Amino acid sequence: MQLLKELCSIHAPSGNEEPLKDFILDYIRKNVGQWSHKPTIYHDGDLQDCIVLVFGKPQTAIFAHMDSIGFTVSYNNHLHPIGSSSAKEGYQLVGKDSKGEIRGTLRIVEEEWIVEAGRIIDRGTELTFAPNFRDEGDYILSPYLDDRLGVWTALEVAKTLENGIIAFTCWEEHGGGSVAYLARWIYETFQVKQSLICDITWVTDGVEAGKGVAISMRDRMIPRKKYVNQIIELTKQTTIPFQLEVEGAGASDGRELQLSPYPWDWCFIGAPEKDAHTPNECVHKKDIESMVALYKHLMEKM
């Protein structure tokens, strides 16, 4: 879990994914020689801060977003959320501006969010939750398991992937944007039009921790049922524990695929977590294991 710990510690809120992009590229270059198959690596240029790995003759693409929620410093250390950030008195926030490293405490004053840091922070500085990775029995707890766990899963799949695409995306937590142009480029360049959304979902009344990875039948968006049913049937052929999720809210990179002018199929598959978008996101280890196993199985069969 050392790689996951490192991924969770990297400052990369929506709009500033470059630090994580650089880390992932460095990791790939150092480790690709040990992978079963070497991908073609696409980055920079028209892809901005996204990364696309293309293996063999791809039929299916995995999308995993690199960005996290966080906060933007406004005037006099007031904060605006990046994505649907949880704000609670006492949360520890970190960042960096022209004056150096920042470590501050979130305060809520008359319903306004403020960071107490001992000085005025440069306007436009992003702050994220202080790294705090914990391995506690059956659970992993850390800020930003959403979606560094999805990124980690995709990198685990990459070790043995023969045919497929892995796309590391940007801006998912704050409205999206990158998948719109990735959808066009991947479809037109590689004629790939089916996808898996490698992201983290929630523990709810119907989706429990420790009961397996969740296959989402819908959220705020509704994927094509024939495609989702195909994935469920392929999963039933295995002994991998899984759960079916049905929600009416929330969205992911799948939303941009569905709204694109290209015939993309998509399905969200991810481990459920407790305390989403807080410094204490919590995922059961069995759900992590089943998530990796299912992605490997589906990418082989699809």
Helices and strands as residue ranges (DSSP letters): H 2-9, H 18-31, G 32-34, E 40-43, G 45-47, E 51-55, E 60-65, E 70-73, E 79-82, E 92-97, E 100-109, E 112-116, E 126-129, E 134-136, E 139-142, H 145-158, E 164-169, G 172-174, H 178-190, E 194-198, E 201-202, E 213-218, H 225-236, E 242-246, H 253-259, E 268-270, E 272-274, E 281-284, H 285-301
